[in-house]
Amino acid sequence: MSIRPEKMVPEIPGLAASVWQDVYAAAQQASESEPKLVGMLDDVILSRTSLSNAVAVRLARKLSRRDMERDNLEPLIRTLLKQNPVAVECMAADLQAVVERDAACHNALEPLLFFKGFHALATYRVAHLLWQQERYMLALLFQSISSEVFGVDIHPAARIGCGILLDHGTGFVVGETAIIENNVSMLHEVTLGGTGKEKGGARHPIVRSGVLIGAGAKVLGRVEIGESAKIAASSVVLDDVRAYTTVAGVPAVVVGCNCEAAPALCMQQSLDPS
């Protein structure tokens, strides 16, 4: 159940530049139609030259506090993203995922400014970069603040691919050794957790690409959710789930097969007949 490295990198190199053009254009239009937002739009978008800089400003505005003020936080995030362009490409893919899969989203500007699922995921990506640099205490500070501000708790050591939709985000929890591949969609109150207090070792789930996990589902232990599987809302998963299958219930059992190649992309949450 090891991770496949090719599943953890952006699928469209240079996506960040394209997404940035869309964000900037939407910000220009919004500044003309809503004068009350001009100050924020100028600070976060219109005075910036790249997606990475805009994300750094938005996160700094959201996360800054006495423990880490904006004047320190913003340059820290900006430097980390400049040094790690793959993380920026992942953020671009996350924004694109929200636009394509969330029916309430009209453009990439909206999640960049307002959707806490994206904010929490972007904060995790920054914390993960710090964790990889062995700056563990600072990474844990980002995790702690994100949990307080967004109601989302993702351990910075977890490994999460690109093109992730974290819809709503509230109550979302990911454990230290969890692995999530590309193009996965998860709703609020999903937990990817362990089953005991043992330390060390691989003890959290692996979620393969294309998986859709419904609201309130709990996936516990080092189980593997196979490619393009679907987990129904409020299910409790304690065993491996085969690729292209739908599971539901407490404990979860197979209730059908998936016809679609990637349930995460179409967001179809109905239970397929066996």
TORKOL-4160 file (C-alpha; in steps of 0.2 Angstrom, whole numbers, padded with zeros to 4 digits, m for minus):
274
<pt num="1" X="0000" Y="0000" Z="0000"/>
<pt num="2" X="0014" Y="0012" Z="m0004"/>
<pt num="3" X="0012" Y="0029" Z="m0012"/>
<pt num="4" X="0014" Y="0031" Z="m0031"/>
<pt num="5" X="0025" Y="0046" Z="m0033"/>
<pt num="6" X="0018" Y="0050" Z="m0050"/>
<pt num="7" X="0001" Y="0053" Z="m0041"/>
<pt num="8" X="0007" Y="0067" Z="m0030"/>
<pt num="9" X="0013" Y="0080" Z="m0043"/>
<pt num="10" X="0003" Y="0092" Z="m0053"/>
<pt num="11" X="m0004" Y="0085" Z="m0069"/>
<pt num="12" X="m0004" Y="0102" Z="m0079"/>
<pt num="13" X="0013" Y="0111" Z="m0077"/>
<pt num="14" X="0011" Y="0130" Z="m0078"/>
<pt num="15" X="m0007" Y="0129" Z="m0072"/>
<pt num="16" X="m0003" Y="0143" Z="m0059"/>
<pt num="17" X="0000" Y="0156" Z="m0072"/>
<pt num="18" X="m0017" Y="0152" Z="m0081"/>
<pt num="19" X="m0027" Y="0152" Z="m0065"/>
<pt num="20" X="m0019" Y="0168" Z="m0060"/>
<pt num="21" X="m0025" Y="0176" Z="m0076"/>
<pt num="22" X="m0043" Y="0171" Z="m0072"/>
<pt num="23" X="m0041" Y="0177" Z="m0054"/>
<pt num="24" X="m0035" Y="0194" Z="m0059"/>
<pt num="25" X="m0048" Y="0196" Z="m0072"/>
<pt num="26" X="m0062" Y="0192" Z="m0059"/>
<pt num="27" X="m0054" Y="0203" Z="m0046"/>
<pt num="28" X="m0054" Y="0218" Z="m0059"/>
<pt num="29" X="m0073" Y="0215" Z="m0063"/>
<pt num="30" X="m0077" Y="0213" Z="m0044"/>
<pt num="31" X="m0068" Y="0229" Z="m0040"/>
<pt num="32" X="m0079" Y="0238" Z="m0053"/>
<pt num="33" X="m0095" Y="0231" Z="m0047"/>
<pt num="34" X="m0093" Y="0231" Z="m0028"/>
<pt num="35" X="m0084" Y="0247" Z="m0022"/>
<pt num="36" X="m0084" Y="0241" Z="m0004"/>
<pt num="37" X="m0072" Y="0227" Z="m0008"/>
<pt num="38" X="m0059" Y="0238" Z="m0018"/>
<pt num="39" X="m0047" Y="0239" Z="m0003"/>
<pt num="40" X="m0046" Y="0220" Z="0000"/>
<pt num="41" X="m0046" Y="0216" Z="m0019"/>
<pt num="42" X="m0031" Y="0228" Z="m0021"/>
<pt num="43" X="m0022" Y="0221" Z="m0006"/>
<pt num="44" X="m0024" Y="0203" Z="m0010"/>
<pt num="45" X="m0025" Y="0203" Z="m0029"/>
<pt num="46" X="m0024" Y="0219" Z="m0040"/>
<pt num="47" X="m0007" Y="0225" Z="m0032"/>
<pt num="48" X="0001" Y="0207" Z="m0034"/>
<pt num="49" X="0010" Y="0199" Z="m0048"/>
<pt num="50" X="0007" Y="0180" Z="m0046"/>
<pt num="51" X="m0004" Y="0167" Z="m0038"/>
<pt num="52" X="0009" Y="0163" Z="m0025"/>
<pt num="53" X="0010" Y="0181" Z="m0019"/>
<pt num="54" X="m0009" Y="0183" Z="m0018"/>
<pt num="55" X="m0010" Y="0167" Z="m0008"/>
<pt num="56" X="0003" Y="0173" Z="0004"/>
<pt num="57" X="m0006" Y="0189" Z="0007"/>
<pt num="58" X="m0023" Y="0180" Z="0009"/>
<pt num="59" X="m0017" Y="0167" Z="0021"/>
<pt num="60" X="m0007" Y="0181" Z="0031"/>
<pt num="61" X="m0023" Y="0191" Z="0033"/>
<pt num="62" X="m0033" Y="0176" Z="0039"/>
<pt num="63" X="m0019" Y="0168" Z="0050"/>
<pt num="64" X="m0010" Y="0183" Z="0058"/>
<pt num="65" X="m0012" Y="0186" Z="0077"/>
<pt num="66" X="m0001" Y="0190" Z="0091"/>
<pt num="67" X="0009" Y="0174" Z="0090"/>
<pt num="68" X="0013" Y="0178" Z="0072"/>
<pt num="69" X="0009" Y="0195" Z="0065"/>
<pt num="70" X="0006" Y="0198" Z="0047"/>
<pt num="71" X="0022" Y="0208" Z="0044"/>
<pt num="72" X="0031" Y="0192" Z="0049"/>
<pt num="73" X="0019" Y="0179" Z="0042"/>
<pt num="74" X="0017" Y="0186" Z="0024"/>
<pt num="75" X="0036" Y="0186" Z="0019"/>
<pt num="76" X="0038" Y="0169" Z="0027"/>
<pt num="77" X="0024" Y="0161" Z="0016"/>
<pt num="78" X="0030" Y="0171" Z="0001"/>
<pt num="79" X="0047" Y="0164" Z="0003"/>
<pt num="80" X="0042" Y="0146" Z="0005"/>
<pt num="81" X="0031" Y="0147" Z="m0010"/>
<pt num="82" X="0044" Y="0155" Z="m0021"/>
<pt num="83" X="0056" Y="0141" Z="m0016"/>
<pt num="84" X="0043" Y="0127" Z="m0019"/>
<pt num="85" X="0034" Y="0131" Z="m0036"/>
<pt num="86" X="0026" Y="0113" Z="m0036"/>
<pt num="87" X="0016" Y="0118" Z="m0020"/>
<pt num="88" X="0010" Y="0133" Z="m0030"/>
<pt num="89" X="0005" Y="0122" Z="m0044"/>
<pt num="90" X="m0005" Y="0111" Z="m0032"/>
<pt num="91" X="m0014" Y="0126" Z="m0025"/>
<pt num="92" X="m0019" Y="0131" Z="m0043"/>
<pt num="93" X="m0025" Y="0114" Z="m0046"/>
<pt num="94" X="m0035" Y="0115" Z="m0029"/>
<pt num="95" X="m0043" Y="0131" Z="m0035"/>
<pt num="96" X="m0047" Y="0123" Z="m0052"/>
<pt num="97" X="m0055" Y="0109" Z="m0043"/>
<pt num="98" X="m0067" Y="0120" Z="m0033"/>
<pt num="99" X="m0072" Y="0129" Z="m0049"/>
<pt num="100" X="m0075" Y="0113" Z="m0058"/>
<pt num="101" X="m0084" Y="0103" Z="m0045"/>
<pt num="102" X="m0093" Y="0115" Z="m0033"/>
<pt num="103" X="m0109" Y="0121" Z="m0041"/>
<pt num="104" X="m0109" Y="0136" Z="m0029"/>
<pt num="105" X="m0092" Y="0142" Z="m0036"/>
<pt num="106" X="m0092" Y="0154" Z="m0051"/>
<pt num="107" X="m0073" Y="0158" Z="m0053"/>
<pt num="108" X="m0056" Y="0155" Z="m0045"/>
<pt num="109" X="m0057" Y="0171" Z="m0036"/>
<pt num="110" X="m0071" Y="0166" Z="m0025"/>
<pt num="111" X="m0062" Y="0151" Z="m0016"/>
<pt num="112" X="m0046" Y="0161" Z="m0015"/>
<pt num="113" X="m0055" Y="0175" Z="m0006"/>
<pt num="114" X="m0069" Y="0166" Z="0004"/>
<pt num="115" X="m0069" Y="0147" Z="0004"/>
<pt num="116" X="m0061" Y="0141" Z="0020"/>
<pt num="117" X="m0059" Y="0123" Z="0013"/>
<pt num="118" X="m0046" Y="0130" Z="0001"/>
<pt num="119" X="m0038" Y="0141" Z="0014"/>
<pt num="120" X="m0036" Y="0127" Z="0026"/>
<pt num="121" X="m0028" Y="0116" Z="0012"/>
<pt num="122" X="m0017" Y="0130" Z="0007"/>
<pt num="123" X="m0011" Y="0132" Z="0025"/>
<pt num="124" X="m0008" Y="0114" Z="0026"/>
<pt num="125" X="0003" Y="0115" Z="0011"/>
<pt num="126" X="0013" Y="0129" Z="0019"/>
<pt num="127" X="0015" Y="0119" Z="0035"/>
<pt num="128" X="0020" Y="0103" Z="0025"/>
<pt num="129" X="0034" Y="0113" Z="0017"/>
<pt num="130" X="0040" Y="0118" Z="0035"/>
<pt num="131" X="0039" Y="0100" Z="0041"/>
<pt num="132" X="0049" Y="0094" Z="0026"/>
<pt num="133" X="0062" Y="0107" Z="0032"/>
<pt num="134" X="0062" Y="0100" Z="0049"/>
<pt num="135" X="0055" Y="0116" Z="0056"/>
<pt num="136" X="0042" Y="0106" Z="0066"/>
<pt num="137" X="0037" Y="0118" Z="0079"/>
<pt num="138" X="0033" Y="0131" Z="0066"/>
<pt num="139" X="0023" Y="0119" Z="0056"/>
<pt num="140" X="0013" Y="0114" Z="0071"/>
<pt num="141" X="0009" Y="0132" Z="0074"/>
<pt num="142" X="0002" Y="0133" Z="0057"/>
<pt num="143" X="m0009" Y="0118" Z="0060"/>
<pt num="144" X="m0015" Y="0125" Z="0077"/>
<pt num="145" X="m0020" Y="0141" Z="0070"/>
<pt num="146" X="m0028" Y="0133" Z="0055"/>
<pt num="147" X="m0038" Y="0122" Z="0067"/>
<pt num="148" X="m0044" Y="0137" Z="0077"/>
<pt num="149" X="m0048" Y="0148" Z="0062"/>
<pt num="150" X="m0055" Y="0136" Z="0049"/>
<pt num="151" X="m0061" Y="0121" Z="0060"/>
<pt num="152" X="m0050" Y="0110" Z="0050"/>
<pt num="153" X="m0036" Y="0100" Z="0057"/>
<pt num="154" X="m0023" Y="0092" Z="0045"/>
<pt num="155" X="m0007" Y="0086" Z="0052"/>
<pt num="156" X="0008" Y="0094" Z="0043"/>
<pt num="157" X="0016" Y="0077" Z="0040"/>
<pt num="158" X="0002" Y="0070" Z="0030"/>
<pt num="159" X="0005" Y="0069" Z="0011"/>
<pt num="160" X="m0009" Y="0076" Z="0000"/>
<pt num="161" X="m0008" Y="0077" Z="m0019"/>
<pt num="162" X="m0015" Y="0091" Z="m0030"/>
<pt num="163" X="m0033" Y="0095" Z="m0037"/>
<pt num="164" X="m0041" Y="0092" Z="m0020"/>
<pt num="165" X="m0058" Y="0098" Z="m0016"/>
<pt num="166" X="m0061" Y="0101" Z="0002"/>
<pt num="167" X="m0080" Y="0106" Z="0001"/>
<pt num="168" X="m0085" Y="0117" Z="0016"/>
<pt num="169" X="m0071" Y="0110" Z="0027"/>
<pt num="170" X="m0079" Y="0111" Z="0044"/>
<pt num="171" X="m0073" Y="0097" Z="0055"/>
<pt num="172" X="m0061" Y="0089" Z="0043"/>
<pt num="173" X="m0047" Y="0079" Z="0051"/>
<pt num="174" X="m0032" Y="0071" Z="0043"/>
<pt num="175" X="m0019" Y="0061" Z="0054"/>
<pt num="176" X="0000" Y="0062" Z="0053"/>
<pt num="177" X="0003" Y="0047" Z="0041"/>
<pt num="178" X="m0012" Y="0049" Z="0030"/>
<pt num="179" X="m0009" Y="0049" Z="0011"/>
<pt num="180" X="m0021" Y="0057" Z="m0001"/>
<pt num="181" X="m0017" Y="0056" Z="m0020"/>
<pt num="182" X="m0023" Y="0068" Z="m0034"/>
<pt num="183" X="m0040" Y="0073" Z="m0038"/>
<pt num="184" X="m0049" Y="0068" Z="m0023"/>
<pt num="185" X="m0065" Y="0076" Z="m0016"/>
<pt num="186" X="m0070" Y="0076" Z="0002"/>
<pt num="187" X="m0084" Y="0085" Z="0011"/>
<pt num="188" X="m0086" Y="0092" Z="0029"/>
<pt num="189" X="m0084" Y="0082" Z="0045"/>
<pt num="190" X="m0073" Y="0068" Z="0036"/>
<pt num="191" X="m0060" Y="0060" Z="0047"/>
<pt num="192" X="m0045" Y="0051" Z="0040"/>
<pt num="193" X="m0039" Y="0044" Z="0057"/>
<pt num="194" X="m0031" Y="0031" Z="0067"/>
<pt num="195" X="m0038" Y="0017" Z="0078"/>
<pt num="196" X="m0028" Y="0018" Z="0094"/>
<pt num="197" X="m0014" Y="0027" Z="0103"/>
<pt num="198" X="0001" Y="0018" Z="0096"/>
<pt num="199" X="0015" Y="0030" Z="0090"/>
<pt num="200" X="0025" Y="0028" Z="0074"/>
<pt num="201" X="0022" Y="0018" Z="0059"/>
<pt num="202" X="0009" Y="0020" Z="0046"/>
<pt num="203" X="m0007" Y="0021" Z="0055"/>
<pt num="204" X="m0019" Y="0032" Z="0045"/>
<pt num="205" X="m0028" Y="0029" Z="0028"/>
<pt num="206" X="m0022" Y="0029" Z="0010"/>
<pt num="207" X="m0034" Y="0037" Z="m0002"/>
<pt num="208" X="m0031" Y="0034" Z="m0020"/>
<pt num="209" X="m0035" Y="0046" Z="m0034"/>
<pt num="210" X="m0052" Y="0050" Z="m0040"/>
<pt num="211" X="m0060" Y="0045" Z="m0023"/>
<pt num="212" X="m0076" Y="0054" Z="m0017"/>
<pt num="213" X="m0079" Y="0054" Z="0002"/>
<pt num="214" X="m0096" Y="0060" Z="0008"/>
<pt num="215" X="m0100" Y="0071" Z="0023"/>
<pt num="216" X="m0097" Y="0064" Z="0040"/>
<pt num="217" X="m0088" Y="0048" Z="0034"/>
<pt num="218" X="m0074" Y="0041" Z="0045"/>
<pt num="219" X="m0060" Y="0031" Z="0038"/>
<pt num="220" X="m0050" Y="0024" Z="0052"/>
<pt num="221" X="m0033" Y="0014" Z="0052"/>
<pt num="222" X="m0021" Y="0010" Z="0038"/>
<pt num="223" X="m0034" Y="0005" Z="0026"/>
<pt num="224" X="m0033" Y="0009" Z="0007"/>
<pt num="225" X="m0047" Y="0017" Z="m0002"/>
<pt num="226" X="m0045" Y="0011" Z="m0020"/>
<pt num="227" X="m0044" Y="0022" Z="m0035"/>
<pt num="228" X="m0061" Y="0030" Z="m0040"/>
<pt num="229" X="m0070" Y="0022" Z="m0025"/>
<pt num="230" X="m0085" Y="0031" Z="m0017"/>
<pt num="231" X="m0089" Y="0032" Z="0002"/>
<pt num="232" X="m0106" Y="0037" Z="0006"/>
<pt num="233" X="m0110" Y="0051" Z="0019"/>
<pt num="234" X="m0109" Y="0046" Z="0038"/>
<pt num="235" X="m0101" Y="0029" Z="0034"/>
<pt num="236" X="m0087" Y="0021" Z="0045"/>
<pt num="237" X="m0074" Y="0013" Z="0035"/>
<pt num="238" X="m0063" Y="0000" Z="0044"/>
<pt num="239" X="m0057" Y="m0011" Z="0030"/>
<pt num="240" X="m0049" Y="m0008" Z="0013"/>
<pt num="241" X="m0061" Y="m0003" Z="m0001"/>
<pt num="242" X="m0058" Y="m0010" Z="m0019"/>
<pt num="243" X="m0056" Y="0002" Z="m0033"/>
<pt num="244" X="m0072" Y="0008" Z="m0042"/>
<pt num="245" X="m0084" Y="0002" Z="m0028"/>
<pt num="246" X="m0096" Y="0011" Z="m0017"/>
<pt num="247" X="m0097" Y="0008" Z="0001"/>
<pt num="248" X="m0110" Y="0014" Z="0014"/>
<pt num="249" X="m0115" Y="0010" Z="0032"/>
<pt num="250" X="m0108" Y="0007" Z="0049"/>
<pt num="251" X="m0097" Y="m0002" Z="0047"/>
<pt num="252" X="m0096" Y="0001" Z="0028"/>
<pt num="253" X="m0100" Y="m0013" Z="0016"/>
<pt num="254" X="m0100" Y="m0013" Z="m0003"/>
<pt num="255" X="m0117" Y="m0007" Z="m0010"/>
<pt num="256" X="m0112" Y="m0005" Z="m0028"/>
<pt num="257" X="m0100" Y="m0002" Z="m0042"/>
<pt num="258" X="m0095" Y="0015" Z="m0050"/>
<pt num="259" X="m0098" Y="0017" Z="m0068"/>
<pt num="260" X="m0089" Y="0034" Z="m0069"/>
<pt num="261" X="m0070" Y="0035" Z="m0070"/>
<pt num="262" X="m0068" Y="0047" Z="m0056"/>
<pt num="263" X="m0083" Y="0050" Z="m0044"/>
<pt num="264" X="m0072" Y="0064" Z="m0036"/>
<pt num="265" X="m0074" Y="0074" Z="m0053"/>
<pt num="266" X="m0093" Y="0072" Z="m0055"/>
<pt num="267" X="m0098" Y="0073" Z="m0037"/>
<pt num="268" X="m0112" Y="0061" Z="m0040"/>
<pt num="269" X="m0116" Y="0055" Z="m0022"/>
<pt num="270" X="m0130" Y="0043" Z="m0025"/>
<pt num="271" X="m0128" Y="0025" Z="m0021"/>
<pt num="272" X="m0126" Y="0014" Z="m0036"/>
<pt num="273" X="m0136" Y="m0002" Z="m0037"/>
<pt num="274" X="m0126" Y="m0018" Z="m0036"/>
